[in-house]
Amino acid sequence: MTEERYSTYETKARLSEILRKVRRGREVIISSRGVPVARIIPYEKEREDHEERLDRLAASGVLGPARGRLETVAPLGERPGALERFLDDRD
């Protein structure tokens, strides 16, 4: 990770610029009178697994139980040799 240093005075004056750099993956050190006092690093959100995401979507009302009868979708149609014809057309 790339690191840059800013004084507290520069940080107040350039906060938006510093945040843009952090969003791009850079690390920023804030110093007071030449002594490092803080580090700003990109926020890494923990990835949720499949079950956690489904639970979150259900709790928020985005996802709900299926209504009515679910039917299996039949293929649109199969024609023998379709793959070969497709590959022949590509040449």
N, CA, C and O atoms as a MOPAC input file, in Angstrom:
PM7 MOZYME 1SCF
protein

 N      0.84400 1    -1.17900 1     0.00000 1
 C      0.00000 1     0.00000 1     0.00000 1
 C      0.89000 1     1.24300 1     0.00000 1
 O      1.86800 1     1.28500 1     0.74600 1
 N      0.58600 1     2.23600 1    -0.80000 1
 C      1.34200 1     3.47000 1    -0.85200 1
 C      0.96900 1     4.35400 1     0.32600 1
 O     -0.20400 1     4.46300 1     0.68300 1
 N      1.96900 1     4.98200 1     0.92800 1
 C      1.73300 1     5.80800 1     2.11000 1
 C      2.13000 1     7.25500 1     1.82700 1
 O      3.15600 1     7.50900 1     1.19600 1
 N      1.32300 1     8.19100 1     2.29100 1
 C      1.64300 1     9.61200 1     2.18400 1
 C      1.48500 1    10.25600 1     3.54500 1
 O      0.73300 1     9.75800 1     4.38300 1
 N      2.18500 1    11.36000 1     3.77800 1
 C      2.11600 1    12.03700 1     5.07600 1
 C      1.57800 1    13.46200 1     4.91000 1
 O      1.92100 1    14.17700 1     3.96800 1
 N      0.73000 1    13.83900 1     5.85400 1
 C      0.17000 1    15.19300 1     5.88300 1
 C      0.19700 1    15.69700 1     7.31400 1
 O      0.00400 1    14.93200 1     8.25900 1
 N      0.43800 1    16.99600 1     7.46500 1
 C      0.34100 1    17.59500 1     8.79300 1
 C     -1.13900 1    17.81300 1     9.11100 1
 O     -1.98500 1    17.71700 1     8.22200 1
 N     -1.45100 1    18.10400 1    10.36200 1
 C     -2.85200 1    18.34900 1    10.71600 1
 C     -3.38800 1    19.55500 1     9.95700 1
 O     -4.55300 1    19.57100 1     9.55800 1
 N     -2.55200 1    20.55800 1     9.75600 1
 C     -2.97900 1    21.75300 1     9.02200 1
 C     -3.32400 1    21.37400 1     7.57900 1
 O     -4.37200 1    21.76500 1     7.06400 1
 N     -2.43100 1    20.60500 1     6.92500 1
 C     -2.69500 1    20.17900 1     5.54100 1
 C     -3.93200 1    19.28600 1     5.46500 1
 O     -4.70400 1    19.36200 1     4.50900 1
 N     -4.11200 1    18.45300 1     6.46400 1
 C     -5.25700 1    17.54800 1     6.48100 1
 C     -6.56100 1    18.33000 1     6.49600 1
 O     -7.48900 1    17.99800 1     5.75800 1
 N     -6.64500 1    19.35700 1     7.31800 1
 C     -7.86600 1    20.17500 1     7.37200 1
 C     -8.12000 1    20.85200 1     6.03300 1
 O     -9.26400 1    20.95300 1     5.58900 1
 N     -7.06500 1    21.30900 1     5.39800 1
 C     -7.21400 1    22.03300 1     4.13800 1
 C     -7.48300 1    21.11100 1     2.94400 1
 O     -8.08100 1    21.54200 1     1.95800 1
 N     -7.04800 1    19.84400 1     3.02200 1
 C     -7.11600 1    18.95100 1     1.86800 1
 C     -7.86500 1    17.65000 1     2.14800 1
 O     -7.57100 1    16.62900 1     1.52600 1
 N     -8.80400 1    17.66700 1     3.05000 1
 C     -9.48200 1    16.43200 1     3.44400 1
 C    -10.12600 1    15.71000 1     2.25700 1
 O     -9.99400 1    14.49200 1     2.14500 1
 N    -10.80600 1    16.41600 1     1.38800 1
 C    -11.46200 1    15.76200 1     0.23400 1
 C    -10.43500 1    15.07100 1    -0.65700 1
 O    -10.65700 1    13.94900 1    -1.11000 1
 N     -9.33200 1    15.72800 1    -0.90400 1
 C     -8.26100 1    15.14400 1    -1.72000 1
 C     -7.69000 1    13.89500 1    -1.05000 1
 O     -7.44600 1    12.88600 1    -1.71100 1
 N     -7.47900 1    13.97000 1     0.26200 1
 C     -6.94600 1    12.83000 1     1.01100 1
 C     -7.91400 1    11.65200 1     0.93800 1
 O     -7.48500 1    10.51700 1     0.73100 1
 N     -9.20000 1    11.89900 1     1.10400 1
 C    -10.18800 1    10.82400 1     1.03900 1
 C    -10.23600 1    10.18000 1    -0.33700 1
 O    -10.42600 1     8.96800 1    -0.43900 1
 N    -10.06800 1    10.96800 1    -1.40100 1
 C    -10.01400 1    10.39600 1    -2.75300 1
 C     -8.82100 1     9.44400 1    -2.88000 1
 O     -8.93600 1     8.37200 1    -3.47400 1
 N     -7.67900 1     9.84200 1    -2.31800 1
 C     -6.49600 1     8.98200 1    -2.37400 1
 C     -6.72200 1     7.69500 1    -1.59800 1
 O     -6.32800 1     6.62000 1    -2.04900 1
 N     -7.34800 1     7.79500 1    -0.44700 1
 C     -7.62200 1     6.61000 1     0.37000 1
 C     -8.58000 1     5.67800 1    -0.35800 1
 O     -8.40300 1     4.46000 1    -0.31500 1
 N     -9.59400 1     6.22700 1    -1.02500 1
 C    -10.53000 1     5.39500 1    -1.79600 1
 C     -9.81300 1     4.61700 1    -2.88400 1
 O    -10.23300 1     3.51700 1    -3.24700 1
 N     -8.72000 1     5.19100 1    -3.41200 1
 C     -7.95000 1     4.52500 1    -4.46500 1
 C     -6.93200 1     3.53200 1    -3.90500 1
 O     -6.15000 1     2.95100 1    -4.65700 1
 N     -6.94300 1     3.33800 1    -2.57900 1
 C     -6.08100 1     2.31800 1    -1.99600 1
 C     -4.84300 1     2.83000 1    -1.29300 1
 O     -4.04600 1     2.03100 1    -0.80200 1
 N     -4.65900 1     4.12500 1    -1.23000 1
 C     -3.47700 1     4.65700 1    -0.56600 1
 C     -3.67400 1     4.77500 1     0.93700 1
 O     -4.80100 1     4.87600 1     1.42000 1
 N     -2.57900 1     4.76200 1     1.66200 1
 C     -2.58400 1     4.94300 1     3.10700 1
 C     -2.04800 1     6.32800 1     3.41200 1
 O     -1.06500 1     6.75600 1     2.80700 1
 N     -2.67900 1     7.04100 1     4.34400 1
 C     -2.27000 1     8.40900 1     4.67200 1
 C     -1.94400 1     8.48200 1     6.16900 1
 O     -2.71700 1     8.02300 1     7.01000 1
 N     -0.79200 1     9.06700 1     6.47800 1
 C     -0.36900 1     9.27600 1     7.85600 1
 C     -0.57500 1    10.75100 1     8.18800 1
 O     -0.16500 1    11.63000 1     7.42900 1
 N     -1.20800 1    11.01400 1     9.32100 1
 C     -1.41100 1    12.38800 1     9.79000 1
 C     -0.41800 1    12.62400 1    10.92500 1
 O     -0.30300 1    11.82300 1    11.85300 1
 N      0.29400 1    13.74200 1    10.82600 1
 C      1.27500 1    14.03900 1    11.86600 1
 C      0.98700 1    15.39600 1    12.50700 1
 O      0.41800 1    16.29800 1    11.89300 1
 N      1.39800 1    15.49700 1    13.74700 1
 C      1.28700 1    16.75500 1    14.48100 1
 C      2.68600 1    17.12600 1    14.94600 1
 O      3.28800 1    16.43300 1    15.76500 1
 N      3.19100 1    18.22900 1    14.41100 1
 C      4.55200 1    18.69200 1    14.71500 1
 C      5.59300 1    17.62700 1    14.39100 1
 O      6.55900 1    17.42300 1    15.12700 1
 N      5.36500 1    16.95700 1    13.26600 1
 C      6.31400 1    15.96300 1    12.78500 1
 C      6.18400 1    14.58300 1    13.39400 1
 O      6.90500 1    13.66800 1    12.99600 1
 N      5.28100 1    14.40800 1    14.35100 1
 C      5.09400 1    13.12500 1    15.00500 1
 C      3.81400 1    12.47100 1    14.48300 1
 O      2.74000 1    13.06100 1    14.59600 1
 N      3.90300 1    11.27500 1    13.91700 1
 C      2.70100 1    10.60000 1    13.42200 1
 C      1.69900 1    10.36100 1    14.54700 1
 O      2.05700 1     9.86700 1    15.61600 1
 N      0.42200 1    10.72200 1    14.29200 1
 C     -0.61200 1    10.55000 1    15.31600 1
 C     -1.78600 1     9.70300 1    14.82100 1
 O     -2.55400 1     9.19100 1    15.63400 1
 N     -1.93700 1     9.54700 1    13.51200 1
 C     -3.07300 1     8.78600 1    12.98200 1
 C     -2.72000 1     8.23400 1    11.61200 1
 O     -1.84200 1     8.73400 1    10.90900 1
 N     -3.44900 1     7.17600 1    11.26500 1
 C     -3.29200 1     6.57900 1     9.94500 1
 C     -4.68600 1     6.39300 1     9.35800 1
 O     -5.57100 1     5.85300 1    10.02300 1
 N     -4.88900 1     6.83400 1     8.12300 1
 C     -6.15800 1     6.64000 1     7.42000 1
 C     -5.90800 1     5.57800 1     6.36300 1
 O     -5.04000 1     5.72700 1     5.50300 1
 N     -6.68300 1     4.50300 1     6.44100 1
 C     -6.53500 1     3.40100 1     5.49400 1
 C     -7.88100 1     3.12600 1     4.83800 1
 O     -8.92100 1     3.47600 1     5.39700 1
 N     -7.87900 1     2.50100 1     3.65300 1
 C     -9.15500 1     2.18400 1     2.99700 1
 C     -9.98700 1     1.24700 1     3.86100 1
 O     -9.45600 1     0.33400 1     4.49300 1
 N    -11.27500 1     1.47700 1     3.88200 1
 C    -12.20700 1     0.64700 1     4.63100 1
 C    -12.48500 1    -0.60200 1     3.81600 1
 O    -12.82300 1    -0.51500 1     2.63600 1
 N    -12.34500 1    -1.75400 1     4.43300 1
 C    -12.63200 1    -3.00800 1     3.75100 1
 C    -13.82300 1    -3.65800 1     4.41600 1
 O    -13.73600 1    -4.15200 1     5.54100 1
 N    -14.92400 1    -3.65200 1     3.71400 1
 C    -16.14200 1    -4.26100 1     4.22800 1
 C    -15.99900 1    -5.77200 1     4.18400 1
 O    -15.54000 1    -6.33600 1     3.19100 1
 N    -16.39200 1    -6.41300 1     5.25600 1
 C    -16.34300 1    -7.86300 1     5.28700 1
 C    -17.39500 1    -8.41500 1     4.33400 1
 O    -18.53100 1    -7.94300 1     4.28700 1
 N    -16.99200 1    -9.41300 1     3.58800 1
 C    -17.93100 1   -10.03300 1     2.65200 1
 C    -18.86700 1   -10.95100 1     3.41900 1
 O    -18.44000 1   -11.70600 1     4.29300 1
 N    -20.13300 1   -10.87800 1     3.08400 1
 C    -21.09900 1   -11.75200 1     3.72400 1
 C    -21.27700 1   -13.00100 1     2.88000 1
 O    -21.20300 1   -12.95000 1     1.65300 1
 N    -21.51400 1   -14.12500 1     3.54900 1
 C    -21.72200 1   -15.34500 1     2.78800 1
 C    -23.15700 1   -15.37800 1     2.25000 1
 O    -23.96400 1   -14.49400 1     2.53800 1
 N    -23.44500 1   -16.39000 1     1.48500 1
 C    -24.73200 1   -16.49900 1     0.79100 1
 C    -25.91400 1   -16.47400 1     1.76400 1
 O    -26.89400 1   -15.76400 1     1.53800 1
 N    -25.81600 1   -17.24600 1     2.83700 1
 C    -26.91600 1   -17.31400 1     3.81000 1
 C    -27.12100 1   -15.97100 1     4.51400 1
 O    -28.25800 1   -15.55100 1     4.72700 1
 N    -26.02300 1   -15.29500 1     4.87500 1
 C    -26.13600 1   -13.98300 1     5.53500 1
 C    -26.81100 1   -12.96700 1     4.61300 1
 O    -27.63700 1   -12.16800 1     5.05300 1
 N    -26.45100 1   -13.00800 1     3.33800 1
 C    -27.06300 1   -12.07600 1     2.38700 1
 C    -28.55600 1   -12.34700 1     2.22600 1
 O    -29.35900 1   -11.41300 1     2.20600 1
 N    -28.92700 1   -13.60900 1     2.11300 1
 C    -30.34500 1   -13.94900 1     2.00300 1
 C    -31.11000 1   -13.50000 1     3.24600 1
 O    -32.21300 1   -12.96300 1     3.13900 1
 N    -30.52600 1   -13.71800 1     4.42500 1
 C    -31.17100 1   -13.28800 1     5.67100 1
 C    -31.34700 1   -11.77100 1     5.70700 1
 O    -32.40000 1   -11.27200 1     6.10300 1
 N    -30.29900 1   -11.03300 1     5.28900 1
 C    -30.36700 1    -9.56800 1     5.29200 1
 C    -31.43800 1    -9.07500 1     4.31700 1
 O    -32.20400 1    -8.17000 1     4.64700 1
 N    -31.49500 1    -9.66200 1     3.11900 1
 C    -32.49800 1    -9.25100 1     2.13100 1
 C    -33.91200 1    -9.58100 1     2.60300 1
 O    -34.83900 1    -8.80300 1     2.37600 1
 N    -34.08100 1   -10.71900 1     3.25200 1
 C    -35.40000 1   -11.09000 1     3.77500 1
 C    -35.81300 1   -10.14600 1     4.90200 1
 O    -36.97100 1    -9.73300 1     4.96900 1
 N    -34.87900 1    -9.80000 1     5.78700 1
 C    -35.18300 1    -8.90500 1     6.90800 1
 C    -35.55600 1    -7.51200 1     6.42200 1
 O    -36.37200 1    -6.83600 1     7.04900 1
 N    -34.96400 1    -7.07300 1     5.30900 1
 C    -35.25400 1    -5.73600 1     4.79800 1
 C    -36.51000 1    -5.70500 1     3.92700 1
 O    -36.95700 1    -4.63300 1     3.52200 1
 N    -37.07900 1    -6.87900 1     3.63800 1
 C    -38.30300 1    -6.93700 1     2.84900 1
 C    -38.08100 1    -7.02500 1     1.35600 1
 O    -39.04600 1    -7.06500 1     0.59200 1
 N    -36.83300 1    -7.05700 1     0.92100 1
 C    -36.54300 1    -7.14800 1    -0.50700 1
 C    -36.84100 1    -8.55100 1    -1.01700 1
 O    -37.28900 1    -8.72500 1    -2.15000 1
 N    -36.59500 1    -9.52800 1    -0.19500 1
 C    -36.77800 1   -10.92000 1    -0.56500 1
 C    -37.88000 1   -11.51300 1     0.30200 1
 O    -37.91000 1   -11.29100 1     1.51200 1
 N    -38.77000 1   -12.25500 1    -0.30600 1
 C    -39.86200 1   -12.86300 1     0.43700 1
 C    -40.16000 1   -14.25300 1    -0.07000 1
 O    -39.54100 1   -14.71000 1    -1.03100 1
 N    -41.09100 1   -14.92500 1     0.55400 1
 C    -41.42400 1   -16.27400 1     0.10400 1
 C    -42.09000 1   -16.24600 1    -1.27000 1
 O    -42.73800 1   -15.27000 1    -1.64900 1
 N    -41.91300 1   -17.33100 1    -1.99500 1
 C    -42.51700 1   -17.44200 1    -3.32400 1
 C    -44.02200 1   -17.52300 1    -3.20000 1
 O    -44.54200 1   -18.12700 1    -2.26200 1
 N    -44.72300 1   -16.91700 1    -4.14300 1
 C    -46.18700 1   -16.96100 1    -4.16100 1
 C    -46.63500 1   -17.80600 1    -5.33400 1
 O    -46.05800 1   -17.73200 1    -6.41800 1
 N    -47.63800 1   -18.58800 1    -5.12300 1
 C    -48.16700 1   -19.40000 1    -6.21800 1
 C    -47.30600 1   -20.61800 1    -6.47100 1
 O    -46.39500 1   -20.94000 1    -5.70900 1
 N    -47.61900 1   -21.26700 1    -7.54000 1
 C    -46.94000 1   -22.50900 1    -7.88900 1
 C    -45.74700 1   -22.21400 1    -8.79100 1
 O    -45.85200 1   -21.46400 1    -9.76100 1
 N    -44.62500 1   -22.81300 1    -8.45600 1
 C    -43.43500 1   -22.65300 1    -9.29300 1
 C    -43.35800 1   -23.80400 1   -10.27500 1
 O    -43.51200 1   -24.96600 1    -9.90100 1
 N    -43.12200 1   -23.47800 1   -11.51400 1
 C    -43.01700 1   -24.51400 1   -12.52800 1
 C    -41.61700 1   -24.49300 1   -13.11400 1
 O    -40.95700 1   -23.45600 1   -13.17500 1
 N    -41.19700 1   -25.64200 1   -13.53100 1
 C    -39.89400 1   -25.74700 1   -14.16500 1
 C    -39.98600 1   -25.13200 1   -15.56100 1
 O    -40.94200 1   -25.37400 1   -16.29700 1
 N    -39.00100 1   -24.35400 1   -15.90200 1
 C    -38.97100 1   -23.72300 1   -17.21600 1
 C    -38.38900 1   -24.71100 1   -18.20700 1
 O    -37.29400 1   -25.23600 1   -18.00700 1
 N    -39.11900 1   -24.95600 1   -19.26100 1
 C    -38.65900 1   -25.88400 1   -20.29700 1
 C    -37.70100 1   -25.15800 1   -21.23200 1
 O    -37.84900 1   -23.95600 1   -21.44900 1
 N    -36.72700 1   -25.86400 1   -21.78500 1
 C    -35.82200 1   -25.22700 1   -22.74400 1
 C    -36.61100 1   -24.72100 1   -23.94600 1
 O    -37.64800 1   -25.28000 1   -24.30300 1
 N    -36.11400 1   -23.67200 1   -24.55400 1
 C    -36.79000 1   -23.09000 1   -25.70700 1
 C    -36.84700 1   -24.06100 1   -26.87200 1
 O    -37.80100 1   -24.04900 1   -27.65100 1
 N    -35.87700 1   -24.86200 1   -26.98800 1
 C    -35.87500 1   -25.84400 1   -28.06600 1
 C    -34.46700 1   -26.32400 1   -28.32100 1
 O    -33.50000 1   -25.58500 1   -28.13100 1
 N    -34.35900 1   -27.53300 1   -28.74000 1
 C    -33.05500 1   -28.08300 1   -29.05700 1
 C    -33.06400 1   -28.54100 1   -30.49800 1
 O    -33.98900 1   -29.21200 1   -30.95600 1
 N    -32.03000 1   -28.16900 1   -31.18800 1
 C    -31.88300 1   -28.62400 1   -32.56400 1
 C    -30.55700 1   -29.35500 1   -32.66100 1
 O    -29.51700 1   -28.77000 1   -32.35900 1
 N    -30.56100 1   -30.58200 1   -33.06000 1
 C    -29.31700 1   -31.34400 1   -33.16500 1
 C    -28.31300 1   -30.62300 1   -34.06000 1
 O    -28.66400 1   -30.11600 1   -35.12500 1
 N    -27.07600 1   -30.58500 1   -33.61700 1
 C    -26.02600 1   -29.98500 1   -34.42200 1
 C    -25.89800 1   -28.48100 1   -34.27800 1
 O    -25.13300 1   -27.86400 1   -35.01900 1
 N    -26.61700 1   -27.87400 1   -33.35400 1
 C    -26.57600 1   -26.41800 1   -33.21000 1
 C    -25.18000 1   -25.92500 1   -32.85900 1
 O    -24.73900 1   -24.89700 1   -33.37400 1
 N    -24.49100 1   -26.63400 1   -32.00000 1
 C    -23.14200 1   -26.21900 1   -31.62000 1
 C    -22.20200 1   -26.25700 1   -32.81000 1
 O    -21.41400 1   -25.33500 1   -33.01600 1
 N    -22.28400 1   -27.31100 1   -33.58300 1
 C    -21.41700 1   -27.42100 1   -34.75600 1
 C    -21.70000 1   -26.29200 1   -35.75600 1
 O    -20.77300 1   -25.69900 1   -36.30800 1
 N    -22.98100 1   -26.00200 1   -35.98400 1
 C    -23.33100 1   -24.90700 1   -36.90600 1
 C    -22.81100 1   -23.57500 1   -36.37900 1
 O    -22.29000 1   -22.75900 1   -37.13900 1
 N    -22.95300 1   -23.36100 1   -35.09000 1
 C    -22.45300 1   -22.12300 1   -34.48800 1
 C    -20.94100 1   -21.98500 1   -34.69000 1
 O    -20.44600 1   -20.93200 1   -35.09000 1
 N    -20.22000 1   -23.07900 1   -34.40400 1
 C    -18.76800 1   -23.02800 1   -34.55200 1
 C    -18.35200 1   -22.87600 1   -35.99700 1
 O    -17.36300 1   -22.20000 1   -36.28000 1
 N    -19.08100 1   -23.48800 1   -36.92400 1
 C    -18.77500 1   -23.33600 1   -38.35500 1
 C    -18.96400 1   -21.89200 1   -38.80800 1
 O    -18.18100 1   -21.39000 1   -39.61400 1
 N    -20.00300 1   -21.21500 1   -38.29400 1
 C    -20.27500 1   -19.83200 1   -38.66700 1
 C    -19.18200 1   -18.88700 1   -38.17100 1
 O    -18.95700 1   -17.83300 1   -38.76600 1
 N    -18.50400 1   -19.25500 1   -37.08900 1
 C    -17.46700 1   -18.38700 1   -36.51700 1
 C    -16.21500 1   -18.36100 1   -37.37700 1
 O    -15.46100 1   -17.38900 1   -37.33000 1
 N    -15.98100 1   -19.38400 1   -38.14700 1
 C    -14.75300 1   -19.45200 1   -38.95800 1
 C    -14.78600 1   -18.59200 1   -40.16500 1
 O    -13.82000 1   -18.56000 1   -40.92700 1

